Amino acid sequence: MIYASRSALHKTPFGAVRAGEAVTFTLTPLRALAWSGVTLCVSDEFGGKYTEYPLRWRGLRRDCDLYEVTLDTAELLGPVWYWFRFALAGGGSGIYDNPGTKDDGEGEVSSGGEARAWQQTVTLAGAEEPPDWFGRGVTYHIFPDRFRKGGANTPPLASMPGERVLHKNWGDCPDFLPDANGEVRNRDFYGGNIAGVLEKLPYLRSLGVNTVYFSPVFEAASNHRYDTACYTRIDPLFGTEEEFSLLCAKARELGIRIILDGVFNHTGYNSEYFNGAGFYGTVGAKQSKASPYYRWYNFSHWPDEYEAWWGVYTLPQVNEADPEYIDFIVRGKDSVVRRWLRAGAGGWRLDVADELPDSFIAALRDASREEKPDAVIIGEVWEDASNKVAYGVRRQYLLGRELDGVMNYPLRNCLIGYILGGDAAHFKRDMETLREHYPRGAYQSLMNALGTHDTPRILTVLGATPEEWSQTKEERAETFLPPERRELAIRRLMVASALLYTFPGSPCVLYGDEAGLEGFEDPFNRRGYPWGSEEKRLLRWYAALGALRGASEALQAGEIQYITADRGILAYERIYKNERVLICANRGDNPGEAAVRESGRVVLDKLSGQVFRSKSGTLTVPLEPLSVRILM
């Protein structure tokens, strides 16, 4: 091996660094390859510079030459790209770069073309670390209308925007068919409210929950409420500001904080600000160019042609650079962001962060930290956030002035791929690449989920057949897993959720996943929580996982070190000071085992109660088909 970016022999320190922190690269080509010199090639994208650094020959290590260089990162920021050029003793040269397909970030001699670079993330020198409370704890994701309807009286629907319809039965299938105009309006409600969440705070605590993340709670015409009608009012069907503050206070007494969904890229067509349907008494941007909100929107032909999120006319897009809009949402002393933090919220999850300018996110973080120093800011980013390009712009999410963490959809994809037959080696490679790219604080502050309100239910993903996925929407609305495949999906979910709870970052559970809720895509994934019909085995499992994580510093904040990643067997350790937790999984159909080099170690499987002892310097952990062990 000549160079591997995740090997301590070849690069120190591991992963991202702060500006000014030195990074040392060491290459070890075989002497027989006759390399006579090596150059480090660095492309500083944000700085617009390309620089070459010759490596020094430091002698021999067995039959390998040692070439070394230390990179000064003081003037660097962002994802910095690097590769190597080598010269041959007999003349000629070549490129040694990153194919991106090998373990430990190992390189290879290039076959030609543009160099394939490694990424070195460099963050701001003075960047503060994210608040650690979020990444340590368990998060519970609530879609407000569908979690629990409490004892509060239902306010008159006519007093709210959007021609709402209230389901009589909690177990009804959500409406999904177009109306007479061919639109799916999402105007059917179930009445989930703050009173219901208050009633179930002890239940959430029994699951080990430390954070509740709410999808939008502000007044809006639709049941998903991503079409905000008023940023300063809780939706009347959900509750009041006083009830919200009471919820935050009661939750904090149980060690639970509340994160709100900030939808700041667009508003609703039916809103105080755009007022497309004329429901509100305000002069909206659609009523008059003299409206105080007119400049918030980008009209190509007033009043009917305007920029909208992904072209959806009910979601007119705002101009986040407008000074009055920025003051209203972020900078003002009573801004939306500040107001709801003062009301009791512990932070924000930013919807469609890719469509918010870097400057807007940075200002939002500054305002949030001023208002509440330990407020956390999580972004909705579906890919590797350290090098994300959105609309032709390389984003700066994790450099120390914007997001504390992001939603970890790459982990979701890797976990599902592994559980459904993928090679554990691919899981390790992709997750270690992400860990290498992310600053440590951000990696520990990821929102890790197997399902969200935007994805099909995880049980359905783990149990449905290709034929069921290809059914009509009407058929998918009524399709549920038969007993055999539901049992298989539950067993798969138990393994996947154990890995989720033992991985760096906050495990996030979509309401009802722990109770066995099924459903294909939106809106079938947004059925009401099945109170009284829960899958008891899963409930006990999730409660046990929450308790294990809550009792272990290693699971909350420890480093991760892989032991085995080979086909169906995945094993890794979480390490914090003197505490070590070993996690071993077998997603295969046949028995397997994980072997760890240990001397005199006795471990307890916290899930089964079995005890294992190392013999002859090796701890051998037997693994039944489709099983997992958490060993302490």
C-alpha positions in Angstrom: 0.0 0.0 0.0 1.6 3.3 -1.1 -0.9 5.7 0.4 -4.3 5.4 2.1 -6.0 8.6 3.4 -7.5 6.8 6.4 -4.3 5.1 7.5 -2.4 6.7 10.4 0.8 5.5 8.7 0.1 7.6 5.7 -1.8 10.7 7.0 -2.1 12.4 10.3 -4.3 13.6 11.8 -7.3 11.7 10.6 -10.0 13.5 8.7 -10.9 17.2 8.9 -8.7 19.8 10.5 -9.0 23.4 11.5 -7.2 26.1 9.5 -3.6 26.3 10.8 -3.4 22.7 11.9 -0.6 20.8 10.1 -1.4 17.7 8.0 1.4 15.2 7.3 1.4 12.9 4.3 3.6 9.9 4.0 3.9 7.7 0.9 5.6 4.3 1.0 6.1 3.0 -2.6 8.1 -0.2 -3.0 11.7 0.4 -3.7 11.4 -1.8 -6.8 8.9 0.7 -8.3 11.9 3.1 -8.7 10.1 6.2 -7.8 12.7 9.0 -7.7 10.5 11.8 -6.4 6.9 12.7 -5.3 4.9 15.9 -5.4 1.7 16.7 -3.5 -0.7 18.5 -5.7 -3.3 20.7 -3.9 -6.3 22.5 -5.4 -7.8 25.1 -3.1 -11.2 25.6 -4.6 -12.5 28.4 -2.5 -9.1 30.2 -2.6 -8.8 29.7 -6.4 -5.2 28.4 -6.1 -3.3 25.3 -7.2 0.0 24.6 -5.4 2.6 21.8 -5.5 4.6 20.6 -2.6 7.6 18.3 -3.1 7.9 15.4 -0.7 11.2 14.7 1.1 12.8 11.3 0.9 13.2 10.1 4.5 14.9 6.8 4.0 13.8 3.2 3.8 11.2 1.2 5.7 12.0 -2.4 5.0 11.7 -2.6 1.2 9.8 0.7 0.8 10.9 4.3 0.2 9.5 6.9 2.6 8.4 10.2 1.2 6.9 12.8 3.5 5.5 16.4 3.4 3.7 18.5 6.0 0.9 20.8 4.7 0.3 24.1 6.3 -3.5 24.7 6.2 -3.4 28.3 7.7 -4.6 29.8 4.4 -7.0 27.1 3.4 -10.7 26.6 3.9 -13.4 24.2 2.7 -13.0 21.0 0.9 -9.4 21.0 -0.4 -8.6 18.5 -3.2 -5.2 16.7 -3.4 -3.4 14.0 -5.3 0.2 13.0 -6.0 2.5 13.1 -9.0 5.6 10.8 -9.0 8.7 10.7 -11.1 10.5 7.5 -12.2 14.2 6.9 -12.0 14.4 5.8 -15.6 12.5 8.9 -16.8 8.8 9.6 -17.1 6.2 10.3 -14.5 2.7 9.4 -13.4 -0.3 10.3 -11.2 -1.2 8.5 -8.0 -4.8 9.4 -7.1 -8.0 8.2 -5.4 -10.3 5.8 -7.2 -12.8 6.1 -4.4 -13.6 2.4 -4.4 -10.9 0.9 -2.0 -10.8 0.3 1.7 -9.2 3.0 3.9 -9.1 5.5 1.1 -6.3 3.6 -0.7 -5.0 5.1 -3.9 -3.7 3.7 -7.2 -1.6 4.7 -10.2 -4.0 6.6 -12.5 -4.8 5.2 -15.9 -5.0 8.7 -17.3 -7.4 11.6 -17.6 -8.3 14.2 -14.9 -6.8 13.4 -11.5 -9.3 11.8 -9.0 -8.7 13.7 -5.8 -8.9 13.0 -2.1 -10.7 15.5 0.0 -9.1 17.3 2.9 -11.7 19.3 4.9 -10.4 22.5 6.5 -12.7 24.4 8.8 -12.5 27.9 10.4 -9.7 28.2 12.9 -11.9 29.7 15.6 -15.1 27.6 14.9 -17.0 26.6 18.1 -18.0 23.0 18.6 -21.7 22.1 18.1 -23.7 21.7 21.4 -23.1 18.1 22.4 -26.5 17.4 23.9 -28.1 16.7 20.5 -25.6 14.1 19.2 -25.5 12.3 22.6 -29.2 11.7 22.8 -32.1 9.9 21.1 -34.4 12.0 18.8 -38.1 11.3 18.1 -39.6 12.8 15.0 -43.2 13.8 15.2 -45.5 14.7 12.3 -47.8 16.9 14.4 -51.2 16.0 12.9 -50.6 12.3 13.2 -49.0 11.5 16.6 -51.8 11.9 19.2 -55.1 13.8 19.6 -55.4 14.9 23.2 -58.3 16.1 25.2 -58.4 19.7 24.0 -61.5 20.9 22.1 -61.1 21.2 18.3 -61.4 24.8 17.2 -63.8 25.7 14.4 -62.2 24.6 11.1 -63.7 27.6 9.3 -61.4 29.9 11.3 -58.3 28.2 9.7 -57.1 28.5 6.1 -57.5 25.8 3.5 -61.0 24.2 3.6 -60.0 21.6 6.0 -61.6 18.2 6.5 -61.2 16.3 9.8 -61.2 12.5 9.8 -63.7 10.9 12.1 -61.6 7.8 12.5 -57.9 7.9 13.6 -57.1 4.8 11.6 -58.4 6.1 8.3 -56.0 6.0 5.3 -54.9 9.6 4.4 -56.5 11.2 1.4 -54.4 10.8 -1.7 -56.6 11.1 -4.7 -56.7 14.3 -6.8 -59.8 16.6 -6.4 -62.0 17.8 -9.3 -59.2 20.1 -10.4 -56.6 17.4 -10.5 -54.8 18.5 -7.3 -53.8 16.6 -4.3 -54.5 19.3 -1.7 -53.4 17.6 1.6 -56.3 19.2 3.4 -57.4 16.2 5.4 -56.5 16.3 9.1 -56.6 13.9 12.1 -56.3 16.5 14.8 -53.0 15.5 16.4 -52.2 18.3 18.9 -50.0 19.5 21.7 -52.3 18.1 24.3 -51.7 14.7 22.9 -47.9 15.1 23.0 -48.1 16.3 26.6 -50.1 13.2 27.5 -47.4 11.0 26.0 -44.2 12.7 27.3 -43.8 9.8 29.8 -44.0 7.3 26.9 -41.3 9.2 25.0 -39.1 9.2 28.1 -39.6 5.5 28.5 -38.1 5.1 25.0 -35.0 7.1 26.2 -35.9 10.1 24.0 -33.9 13.3 24.7 -35.0 15.4 21.7 -38.4 15.8 20.0 -38.1 17.1 16.4 -41.4 18.4 15.1 -42.3 18.7 11.5 -43.8 22.2 11.0 -46.2 23.4 13.7 -47.0 26.9 12.4 -50.4 27.8 10.9 -50.7 26.5 7.4 -53.4 25.4 4.9 -52.1 21.8 4.5 -51.8 18.9 6.9 -48.0 18.8 6.4 -47.7 22.6 7.1 -44.7 23.1 4.9 -46.8 25.9 3.3 -46.5 28.3 6.2 -49.3 30.8 6.5 -48.1 32.6 9.6 -44.7 32.2 11.3 -45.8 33.8 14.5 -48.8 31.5 15.3 -48.9 27.8 16.2 -51.5 26.2 14.0 -54.8 26.4 15.9 -55.6 22.7 15.3 -52.3 21.9 17.0 -52.5 24.3 19.9 -51.5 27.7 21.2 -48.2 29.4 22.0 -48.9 29.0 25.7 -49.4 25.3 25.2 -46.2 25.1 23.2 -44.2 26.8 26.0 -45.8 24.5 28.6 -44.9 21.5 26.5 -41.2 22.7 26.2 -41.1 23.2 30.0 -42.7 19.9 30.9 -40.4 18.1 28.4 -37.3 19.8 29.9 -38.3 18.5 33.3 -38.0 15.0 31.8 -34.7 15.8 30.0 -36.3 16.3 26.6 -35.7 19.3 24.3 -37.8 20.4 21.4 -36.5 21.2 17.9 -38.7 23.0 15.4 -38.8 22.8 11.6 -37.8 26.1 10.0 -39.4 26.4 6.5 -37.7 29.6 5.3 -37.2 29.1 1.6 -40.9 29.5 0.7 -44.3 30.4 2.3 -47.8 29.2 1.5 -49.9 30.5 -1.3 -52.5 30.9 1.4 -50.6 33.0 3.9 -50.6 36.4 5.5 -47.7 37.3 3.2 -48.7 36.1 -0.2 -52.5 35.8 0.5 -53.2 34.1 -2.8 -56.8 33.0 -1.8 -57.6 36.3 0.0 -58.3 34.4 3.3 -56.3 36.8 5.4 -57.1 40.5 6.0 -53.6 41.5 5.1 -52.5 43.1 1.8 -50.5 40.2 0.5 -48.0 40.2 -2.4 -50.6 38.9 -4.7 -53.0 41.7 -3.9 -50.8 44.7 -4.5 -47.3 45.7 -5.4 -47.5 48.2 -2.5 -47.8 45.2 -0.1 -45.0 45.2 2.5 -44.4 41.6 1.4 -44.2 42.2 -2.3 -40.4 42.3 -2.3 -40.2 39.0 -0.5 -41.2 37.2 -3.7 -39.8 37.1 -7.3 -42.5 37.8 -9.8 -41.8 37.4 -13.5 -45.3 38.7 -14.3 -47.3 40.0 -11.4 -49.6 38.7 -9.9 -49.8 35.2 -11.5 -46.2 34.3 -12.5 -43.7 33.9 -9.7 -40.9 31.7 -8.6 -42.1 28.7 -6.6 -40.4 25.8 -4.8 -39.8 23.2 -7.6 -42.6 24.9 -9.6 -45.3 24.1 -7.1 -47.6 27.1 -7.2 -48.9 26.7 -3.6 -45.3 27.2 -2.4 -44.2 30.7 -3.6 -40.4 31.0 -3.1 -39.1 33.9 -1.1 -36.1 36.1 -1.7 -33.9 35.3 1.3 -31.7 38.3 0.5 -34.4 40.8 1.0 -33.4 42.9 4.1 -36.9 43.1 5.5 -37.4 39.3 5.2 -34.0 38.6 6.8 -34.9 40.9 9.7 -38.3 39.3 10.1 -37.0 35.7 10.2 -33.5 36.1 11.6 -32.0 39.4 12.6 -34.7 41.4 14.3 -34.8 41.4 18.1 -38.2 39.7 17.9 -37.4 37.6 14.8 -39.2 34.3 14.2 -36.0 32.4 15.0 -35.5 34.3 18.3 -39.1 34.3 19.3 -39.6 30.6 19.3 -36.3 29.9 21.0 -37.5 32.2 23.7 -40.8 30.3 23.8 -38.9 27.2 24.7 -37.5 25.6 21.6 -34.0 24.2 21.8 -33.0 24.6 18.1 -34.0 24.4 14.5 -34.0 21.9 11.7 -33.8 23.8 8.4 -36.0 22.6 5.6 -34.4 22.4 2.1 -31.1 23.8 3.4 -29.7 23.5 -0.2 -32.0 26.3 -1.2 -31.1 28.7 1.5 -28.1 31.0 0.9 -24.9 30.4 3.0 -25.2 34.0 4.3 -28.8 33.4 5.5 -27.9 30.1 7.3 -24.8 31.8 8.9 -27.0 34.7 10.1 -29.6 32.3 11.4 -27.0 30.4 13.4 -25.6 33.6 14.9 -29.0 34.8 15.9 -29.9 31.5 17.5 -26.6 31.3 19.4 -27.1 34.9 20.7 -30.6 34.0 21.9 -29.7 30.6 23.3 -26.0 29.6 23.4 -26.7 25.9 23.2 -29.3 26.1 20.4 -28.6 23.5 17.7 -29.0 24.0 14.0 -29.5 20.8 11.8 -29.9 21.0 8.0 -31.9 18.9 5.6 -29.1 17.8 3.3 -29.5 14.4 1.5 -25.9 13.9 0.4 -22.4 14.4 1.7 -22.8 17.9 3.2 -19.0 18.6 3.3 -18.7 18.9 -0.5 -22.3 19.5 -1.6 -22.8 21.5 -4.8 -26.3 23.0 -5.0 -27.4 25.1 -8.0 -23.8 25.3 -9.2 -22.4 26.6 -5.8 -20.1 24.6 -3.5 -21.8 24.9 -0.1 -20.1 25.8 3.2 -22.5 24.0 5.6 -19.9 22.4 8.0 -17.0 24.8 8.1 -17.9 26.3 11.4 -20.3 29.1 10.7 -23.5 27.5 9.5 -24.9 24.1 10.5 -24.0 22.0 13.5 -25.1 18.8 11.7 -27.3 17.4 9.0 -29.8 14.6 8.4 -27.7 11.6 7.6 -29.5 10.1 4.6 -26.2 8.4 3.5 -26.3 6.3 6.6 -29.9 5.4 6.0 -29.0 4.2 2.4 -26.0 2.2 3.7 -28.0 0.5 6.5 -30.8 -0.5 4.2 -28.4 -1.7 1.5 -26.5 -3.8 4.1 -29.6 -5.3 5.7 -31.1 -6.2 2.3 -28.0 -8.1 1.2 -25.2 -5.7 0.7 -21.6 -6.2 1.6 -20.6 -4.9 5.0 -17.3 -3.8 3.4 -19.3 -1.3 1.3 -21.1 0.0 4.4 -17.7 0.5 6.2 -16.1 2.2 3.1 -19.0 4.7 2.6 -19.4 5.5 6.3 -15.6 6.0 6.8 -15.5 8.3 3.8 -18.2 10.4 5.4 -16.4 10.4 8.8 -13.2 11.4 7.0 -14.9 14.3 5.3 -16.9 15.7 8.2 -15.5 17.6 11.2 -15.7 15.4 14.2 -18.3 17.6 16.0 -20.6 17.5 12.9 -20.2 13.8 12.6 -21.2 13.4 16.2 -24.2 15.7 15.6 -25.8 14.0 12.7 -29.5 13.2 12.7 -29.4 9.4 11.9 -32.7 8.0 10.8 -34.0 4.9 9.0 -37.2 6.8 8.0 -38.5 10.3 7.9 -41.8 11.9 6.8 -40.3 12.1 3.3 -39.5 8.3 3.0 -41.6 5.1 3.0 -41.9 3.4 6.3 -38.9 1.4 7.2 -40.9 -1.8 7.8 -42.3 -1.6 4.3 -38.9 -0.9 2.8 -37.6 -4.0 4.6 -40.5 -6.3 3.7 -42.3 -5.2 0.5 -41.6 -7.0 -2.8 -40.7 -5.3 -6.2 -44.2 -6.3 -7.4 -45.8 -4.4 -4.5 -43.7 -1.3 -5.2 -44.9 -1.3 -8.8 -48.6 -1.4 -8.0 -50.9 1.5 -8.6 -51.2 4.1 -5.9 -54.7 2.9 -5.1 -53.3 -0.6 -4.5 -50.4 0.6 -2.4 -52.8 2.4 -0.2 -54.3 -0.9 0.9 -51.2 -3.1 0.8 -49.7 -4.3 4.0 -47.1 -7.0 4.7 -48.4 -10.5 5.1 -47.4 -12.3 8.4 -44.3 -14.1 7.1 -42.8 -11.1 5.4 -43.8 -8.8 8.3 -41.9 -11.1 10.7 -38.9 -11.0 8.4 -39.1 -7.2 8.2 -39.3 -6.9 12.0 -36.2 -9.1 12.4 -34.4 -6.9 9.9 -35.5 -3.8 11.6 -34.3 -5.0 14.9 -30.8 -5.4 13.5 -30.9 -2.1 11.6 -32.2 -0.2 14.6 -29.5 -1.6 16.9 -26.8 -0.4 14.5 -28.6 3.0 14.3 -28.6 3.4 18.1 -24.9 2.4 18.4 -23.6 4.7 15.6 -22.1 8.1 16.1 -24.8 10.8 15.9 -28.3 11.0 17.3 -30.6 8.0 16.4 -33.8 9.5 15.2 -37.0 7.5 15.2 -40.0 8.5 13.1 -43.1 8.3 15.2 -44.7 4.9 14.9 -41.6 3.0 13.6 -41.1 1.6 17.0 -44.7 0.5 17.0 -44.6 -1.4 13.7 -46.4 1.2 11.5 -46.3 0.4 7.8 -46.8 2.5 4.6 -45.4 3.2 1.2 -44.7 6.7 0.0 -46.3 10.0 1.1 -49.1 10.1 2.3 -49.2 6.4 3.2 -46.1 6.8 5.5 -48.0 9.5 7.4 -50.8 7.4 9.0 -51.7 8.0 12.6 -49.7 6.4 15.4 -51.4 3.0 16.1 -52.3 3.5 19.7 -53.6 0.3 21.1 -52.3 -1.8 18.2 -48.5 -1.4 18.7 -46.1 -4.2 17.9 -45.1 -4.9 21.5 -41.9 -6.7 20.6 -40.6 -3.7 18.8 -41.7 -1.3 21.6 -39.6 -3.3 24.1 -36.7 -3.5 21.7 -36.6 0.3 21.1 -37.0 1.0 24.8 -34.0 -1.4 25.5 -31.9 0.3 22.9 -32.7 3.7 24.3 -31.8 2.6 27.8 -28.5 1.1 26.6 -27.5 4.3 24.8 -28.6 6.5 27.8 -26.3 4.5 30.1 -23.2 4.4 27.9 -20.8 7.3 27.4 -19.2 5.3 24.6 -22.4 5.0 22.7 -23.2 8.7 23.2 -19.9 10.2 22.4 -17.2 7.6 21.7 -15.0 7.1 18.7 -15.8 4.3 16.3 -13.3 1.6 15.3 -14.2 -1.2 12.8 -13.3 -4.8 13.7 -14.8 -6.8 10.8 -16.7 -5.8 7.7 -17.0 -8.8 5.4 -20.1 -9.7 3.4 -22.8 -10.3 6.0 -20.8 -9.7 9.2 -20.3 -6.2 10.5 -18.5 -5.5 13.8 -17.2 -2.3 15.3 -16.4 -0.8 18.7 -17.4 2.5 20.3 -14.6 3.8 22.6 -14.8 6.5 25.2 -12.0 6.8 27.8 -11.9 3.4 29.5 -15.3 2.3 28.2 -15.6 0.0 25.1 -18.8 -1.3 23.5 -18.5 -4.0 20.9 -21.4 -4.2 18.3 -21.6 -7.3 16.1 -24.2 -7.9 13.4 -25.0 -10.7 11.0 -27.5 -9.8 8.3 -27.1 -13.2 6.5 -29.2 -16.3 6.5 -26.5 -18.5 7.9 -24.7 -18.5 11.3 -21.5 -16.5 11.5 -19.0 -15.1 14.0 -16.9 -12.1 14.7 -13.4 -12.5 16.1 -11.7 -9.8 18.1 -8.1 -10.0 19.3 -8.4 -9.7 23.1 -6.7 -11.1 26.2 -8.6 -12.0 29.3 -11.7 -10.0 28.4 -15.1 -11.0 29.6 -18.1 -9.3 27.9 -21.9 -9.3 28.5 -24.4 -9.2 25.6 -26.8 -6.5 26.9 -29.5 -7.8 24.6 -29.5 -11.5 25.4 -27.7 -11.6 28.8 -25.1 -14.1 27.5 -21.5 -13.8 28.7 -18.5 -14.5 26.5 -14.8 -14.8 27.5 -11.7 -14.4 25.3 -9.6 -17.5 24.8 -6.0 -17.8 23.6 -6.0 -14.0 22.9 -9.2 -14.1 20.8 -12.8 -13.2 21.7 -15.1 -15.1 19.4 -18.7 -13.8 19.2 -21.2 -16.3 17.7 -23.9 -14.7 15.6 -27.2 -16.4 14.6 -28.7 -15.5 11.2 -30.2 -12.0 11.2 -29.0 -11.1 14.6 -27.1 -8.4 16.5 -25.2 -8.3 19.8 -24.2 -5.2 21.9 -21.4 -6.3 24.2 -20.2 -4.4 27.1 
